[in-house]
């Protein structure tokens, strides 16, 4: 059985990351030069996959790597467990050093979950444990070339005082440790590093992960088809026209089109029509569920933008949306990462959600 050359589900393996050579080179250079970096972009834009590739490259070059996953952190104890897991799973020579350092302060690295499972009176204090774990990380990382990746960094914002603690522990070591903070809530990530009241104000360069370029899409699709004996013909252009370079949707569309094309078969225009119908059938239910979760004014804004309408005009009035409601909904959707704004023009981030909304609420012929 042939394996699709367009993997797209879940974080990719390092050798599967495509179309990100420039970003990977930039991140590698930043880490090497000890320039603290905050990588931000919408969900499903491939941040974790790109960082996985960078971490793999750095590890092969001899650096130690610590990956701290902060997705949906809920409490200080939860945050301490994430650090415990990250330190115990460190790659490279740092791992044994961290284990030894932790032992000297009474921590059995990798087993904090069991410690927190004890009766309340017997549990360690989460605040003290968290501080000790961060101290251990800093002590170990300053003694050997180390890269620390904080994935889904906005999760730390849910734990009162945690960002301040981390900044305090790290601030004197920015030039000794390679630090990358990544997050899929662009507005919150910007706020965390650009608002004066925030602990990490002005502590990192902001780097946005962008859509694939049209050249990258053509190269990815053509290489995948040609390497498996298929003719891509006009498919790269059709996929870019639909997905607009959205990384996940590009690979998903390419995969569906690849499955619709037999090896060695001549390209036929019906191929893309078949692939598009399949893609829509596979994603319509999920997009409907996503749309149902938005507030009424947000749904209206999505309908207007998907239909190419202005948020302030006749079309908005017909949907019963005031200018104030439209603006507020627009801001909320930008904050959640569902809209992006370029040159003051908002657009729906997920092209297949926009496609579903446009089809679902199309005016009768």
C-alpha positions as MATLAB code, in Angstrom:
seq = 'XXXXXXXXXXXXXXXXXXXXXXXXXXXXXXXXXXXXXXXXXXXXXXXXXXXXXXXXXXXXXXXXXXXXXXXXXXXXXXXXXXXXXXXXXXXXXXXXXXXXXXXXXXXXXXXXXXXXXXXXXXXXXXXXXXXXXXXXXXXXXXXXXXXXXXXXXXXXXXXXXXXXXXXXXXXXXXXXXXXXXXXXXXXXXXXXXXXXXXXXXXXXXXXXXXXXXXXXXXXXXXXXXXXXXXXXXXXXXXXXXXXXXXXXXXXXXXXXXXXXXXXXXXXXXXXXXXXXXXXXXXXXXXXXXXXXXXXXXXXXXXXXXXXXXXXXXXXXXXXXXXXXXXXXXXXXXXXXXXXXXXXXXXXXXXXXXXXXXXXXXXXXX';
ca = [
       0.000    0.000    0.000;
       1.319    3.430   -0.943;
       1.822    6.016    1.784;
       0.727    9.536    0.982;
       3.578   12.021    0.547;
       1.400   14.651    2.244;
       1.257   13.858    5.990;
      -0.747   16.441    7.895;
      -2.313   14.929   10.997;
      -0.621   15.760   14.287;
       2.885   17.179   14.747;
       5.065   15.903   11.937;
       8.303   14.015   12.210;
      11.340   16.244   11.583;
      11.973   14.832    8.095;
       8.328   15.387    7.096;
       8.367   19.172    7.566;
       8.131   20.911    4.186;
       7.922   24.471    2.969;
       9.577   25.895    6.092;
      13.266   26.041    5.170;
      13.520   29.805    5.662;
      11.729   29.723    9.016;
      13.819   26.810   10.271;
      17.027   28.568    9.217;
      15.930   31.781   10.944;
      14.986   30.031   14.183;
      18.231   28.057   14.192;
      20.229   31.256   13.729;
      18.303   33.022   16.488;
      18.837   30.174   18.925;
      22.536   29.926   18.067;
      22.937   33.665   18.625;
      20.929   33.465   21.869;
      18.245   35.863   20.625;
      15.122   35.108   22.647;
      12.277   34.463   20.241;
       8.493   34.309   20.485;
       6.981   32.345   17.592;
       3.316   33.075   17.045;
       0.668   32.102   14.561;
      -2.804   30.581   14.229;
      -3.668   27.005   15.084;
      -2.662   24.374   12.531;
       0.015   26.573   11.021;
       2.766   24.088   11.825;
       4.537   25.837   14.709;
       5.082   22.655   16.692;
       6.250   20.745   13.622;
       8.720   23.491   12.691;
      10.057   23.614   16.260;
      10.338   19.827   16.295;
      12.551   20.050   13.210;
      14.661   22.815   14.768;
      15.005   20.832   18.003;
      16.064   17.752   16.056;
      18.653   19.707   14.069;
      20.044   21.350   17.198;
      20.186   18.010   19.007;
      22.109   16.435   16.141;
      24.528   19.362   16.315;
      25.270   18.520   19.962;
      22.927   20.800   21.911;
      20.639   19.533   24.642;
      16.923   20.174   24.166;
      14.176   20.667   26.754;
      10.588   20.808   25.502;
       8.046   22.297   27.932;
       4.446   21.711   26.837;
       2.131   24.280   28.437;
      -1.056   23.406   26.555;
      -4.124   23.988   28.751;
      -2.185   24.323   31.999;
      -4.706   24.742   34.839;
      -2.827   25.200   38.116;
       0.560   25.568   39.772;
       0.647   21.828   40.438;
      -0.173   21.140   36.797;
       2.553   23.533   35.696;
       5.062   21.869   38.023;
       4.166   18.486   36.514;
       4.790   19.877   33.007;
       8.254   21.060   34.021;
       8.973   17.763   35.757;
       7.990   15.853   32.605;
      10.047   18.166   30.402;
      13.199   17.923   32.495;
      12.925   14.151   32.794;
      12.606   13.865   28.999;
      15.448   16.276   28.140;
      17.500   15.232   25.122;
      21.273   15.215   25.162;
      23.945   15.384   27.881;
      21.792   17.730   29.978;
      19.435   14.923   30.988;
      21.720   13.166   33.447;
      22.887   16.495   34.833;
      19.299   17.546   35.539;
      18.574   14.245   37.272;
      21.619   14.712   39.535;
      20.824   18.353   40.284;
      17.224   17.515   41.133;
      18.311   14.720   43.463;
      20.524   17.080   45.441;
      17.433   19.127   46.354;
      15.254   16.115   47.087;
      13.401   15.820   43.769;
      12.990   12.458   42.069;
      12.776   13.795   38.531;
       9.972   12.302   36.441;
       7.897   11.106   39.381;
       6.216   14.282   40.573;
       2.786   13.043   39.559;
       3.078   10.285   42.143;
       4.163   12.803   44.778;
       1.112   14.953   44.098;
      -1.160   11.892   44.312;
      -0.549   11.544   48.028;
      -2.922   12.732   50.737;
      -3.148   16.515   50.997;
      -1.003   16.717   54.136;
       1.726   14.599   52.556;
       1.924   16.374   49.213;
       4.820   18.702   48.400;
       4.024   22.404   48.081;
       3.401   23.113   44.346;
       4.823   26.640   44.474;
       8.045   25.482   46.108;
       8.405   22.528   43.745;
       7.821   24.694   40.670;
      10.450   27.208   41.771;
      12.925   24.401   42.444;
      12.298   22.793   39.061;
      12.898   26.077   37.223;
      16.061   26.637   39.274;
      17.190   23.134   38.339;
      16.541   23.799   34.664;
      18.513   27.050   34.743;
      21.407   25.538   36.683;
      21.687   22.653   34.267;
      21.156   24.628   31.067;
      23.795   27.223   31.883;
      26.395   24.485   32.167;
      25.931   22.958   28.703;
      24.658   24.235   25.315;
      20.888   24.026   25.702;
      17.728   24.946   23.829;
      14.473   25.311   25.788;
      11.217   25.304   23.817;
       8.091   26.555   25.577;
       5.229   25.264   23.426;
       1.748   26.813   23.815;
       3.264   29.417   26.119;
      -0.027   31.335   26.671;
      -1.085   28.426   28.884;
       1.111   29.861   31.640;
      -1.158   32.908   31.727;
      -3.801   30.815   33.524;
      -1.564   30.349   36.562;
      -1.314   33.475   38.699;
       2.275   34.598   39.188;
       3.809   31.842   37.079;
       4.994   34.056   34.211;
       6.590   36.412   36.724;
       8.377   33.543   38.438;
       9.701   32.195   35.148;
      10.889   35.610   33.983;
      12.649   36.199   37.327;
      14.475   32.874   37.107;
      15.463   33.288   33.443;
      16.193   36.990   33.081;
      19.892   36.838   33.948;
      20.538   33.885   31.652;
      19.060   34.972   28.315;
      22.532   35.035   26.767;
      23.392   31.563   28.038;
      20.310   29.537   27.037;
      18.575   29.261   23.672;
      14.963   30.213   24.389;
      11.915   29.938   22.146;
       8.353   30.684   23.239;
       5.590   29.523   20.894;
       1.835   29.964   20.971;
      -1.256   29.640   18.812;
      -3.132   32.605   20.279;
      -1.449   35.410   18.335;
      -3.138   38.320   20.123;
      -2.357   36.959   23.582;
       1.209   36.106   22.574;
       1.742   39.666   21.352;
       0.273   41.029   24.563;
       2.512   38.845   26.722;
       5.628   40.277   25.108;
       4.543   43.831   24.262;
       2.366   45.104   27.130;
       4.288   46.956   29.813;
       2.397   45.318   32.677;
       3.424   41.825   31.549;
       6.457   40.058   33.084;
       7.910   39.247   29.650;
       7.455   42.755   28.253;
      10.128   43.422   25.597;
      11.944   40.198   26.473;
      11.713   38.500   23.063;
      11.621   39.222   19.346;
       8.234   38.401   17.838;
       8.357   36.138   14.787;
       5.122   35.328   12.976;
       4.703   32.032   11.160;
       3.153   32.821    7.806;
       1.181   30.833    5.209;
       3.037   28.854    2.571;
       4.026   30.943   -0.429;
       2.593   30.032   -3.820;
       6.078   28.831   -4.819;
       6.282   26.564   -1.771;
       2.853   25.062   -2.479;
       3.765   24.363   -6.105;
       7.036   22.726   -5.030;
       5.458   20.632   -2.258;
       2.584   19.363   -4.401;
       4.674   18.763   -7.514;
       7.386   16.897   -5.600;
       4.840   14.711   -3.810;
       3.026   13.766   -7.013;
       6.077   13.280   -9.182;
       7.920   11.196   -6.578;
       5.005    8.738   -6.595;
       4.525    8.562  -10.354;
       1.649   11.016  -10.631;
       1.139   14.067  -12.810;
       0.345   17.169  -10.717;
      -0.637   19.226  -13.778;
      -2.709   22.203  -12.544;
      -3.372   20.812   -9.063;
      -0.790   23.005   -7.253;
      -2.529   26.125   -8.522;
      -5.987   24.815   -7.634;
      -4.863   23.863   -4.127;
      -3.308   27.279   -3.531;
      -6.451   28.989   -4.824;
      -8.517   27.065   -2.265;
      -6.204   27.001    0.768;
      -4.312   30.260    0.245;
      -1.160   28.719    1.674;
      -2.759   27.598    4.957;
      -0.248   24.863    5.868;
      -2.589   22.238    7.289;
      -5.325   22.748    4.707;
      -2.760   22.761    1.890;
      -1.399   19.374    2.902;
      -4.889   18.017    3.554;
      -6.090   19.107    0.115;
      -2.949   17.731   -1.522;
      -3.477   14.405    0.227;
      -7.081   14.150   -0.961;
      -6.081   15.086   -4.519;
      -3.251   12.531   -4.406;
      -5.695    9.814   -3.315;
      -7.965   10.767   -6.213;
      -5.136   10.341   -8.717;
      -3.980    6.899   -9.765;
      -0.233    6.287  -10.268;
       0.713    6.734  -13.901;
      -2.738    7.970  -14.857;
      -3.027   11.016  -17.093;
      -4.364   14.113  -15.374;
      -8.023   14.939  -15.987;
      -9.803   18.146  -15.004;
     -12.377   16.096  -13.119;
      -9.636   15.046  -10.689;
      -9.735   18.333   -8.776;
     -13.526   18.448   -8.795;
     -13.599   14.952   -7.298;
     -10.939   15.806   -4.740;
     -12.700   19.022   -3.702;
     -15.998   17.207   -3.239;
     -14.258   14.583   -1.091;
     -12.456   17.228    0.948;
     -15.688   19.055    1.649;
     -17.471   15.834    2.587;
     -14.665   14.994    5.043;
     -14.670   18.403    6.717;
     -18.234   19.779    6.529;
     -19.472   18.222    9.770;
     -16.463   19.465   11.720;
     -16.808   22.956   10.266;
     -20.502   23.031   11.112;
     -19.677   22.090   14.711;
     -16.990   24.782   14.891;
     -19.355   27.404   13.485;
     -22.084   26.506   15.972;
     -19.713   27.336   18.826;
     -19.405   31.017   17.880;
     -21.543   33.781   19.333;
     -24.350   35.161   17.156;
     -22.472   38.335   16.218;
     -19.324   36.319   15.464;
     -21.312   34.048   13.143;
     -22.584   37.108   11.332;
     -19.050   38.469   10.897;
     -17.849   35.120    9.547;
     -20.762   35.031    7.101;
     -19.985   38.538    5.887;
     -16.270   37.937    5.429;
     -16.725   34.517    3.812;
     -19.138   36.118    1.376;
     -16.761   38.951    0.555;
     -18.957   41.580    2.234;
     -18.050   44.566    4.382;
     -18.676   44.412    8.113;
     -20.251   47.857    7.988;
     -22.928   48.292    5.371;
     -26.122   46.990    3.861;
     -25.188   43.305    4.120;
     -24.402   43.694    7.823;
     -27.653   45.579    8.421;
     -29.617   42.771    6.780;
     -28.055   40.334    9.250;
     -29.037   42.589   12.121;
     -25.480   43.421   13.125;
     -24.708   46.916   14.367;
     -21.365   48.544   13.704;
     -20.424   48.200   17.371;
     -21.366   44.517   17.507;
     -19.483   43.804   14.292;
     -16.349   45.533   15.575;
     -16.505   43.731   18.915;
     -17.056   40.347   17.233;
     -14.214   41.053   14.818;
     -11.857   41.837   17.703;
     -12.894   38.663   19.545;
     -12.312   36.528   16.454;
      -8.884   38.087   15.919;
      -8.009   37.436   19.562;
      -9.070   33.790   19.272;
      -7.026   33.319   16.098;
     -10.030   32.715   13.846;
      -9.481   35.934   11.909;
      -6.313   37.621   10.807;
      -5.933   41.215    9.667;
      -3.635   42.332    6.852;
      -3.574   45.964    5.742;
      -6.706   46.567    7.836;
      -8.545   43.838    5.936;
      -9.810   40.945    8.087;
     -10.093   37.451    6.654;
     -11.031   34.026    7.964;
      -7.891   32.072    8.855;
      -9.257   28.618    8.000;
     -10.097   28.566    4.279;
     -12.247   25.443    4.561;
     -14.330   26.997    7.327;
     -14.777   30.046    5.104;
     -15.671   27.776    2.187;
     -18.287   25.953    4.276;
     -19.810   29.202    5.565;
     -19.986   30.644    2.066;
     -21.694   27.539    0.683;
     -24.020   27.074    3.659;
     -25.324   30.633    3.605;
     -25.163   31.306   -0.137;
     -28.052   33.328   -1.503;
     -30.577   31.230   -3.467;
     -29.895   31.204   -7.193;
];
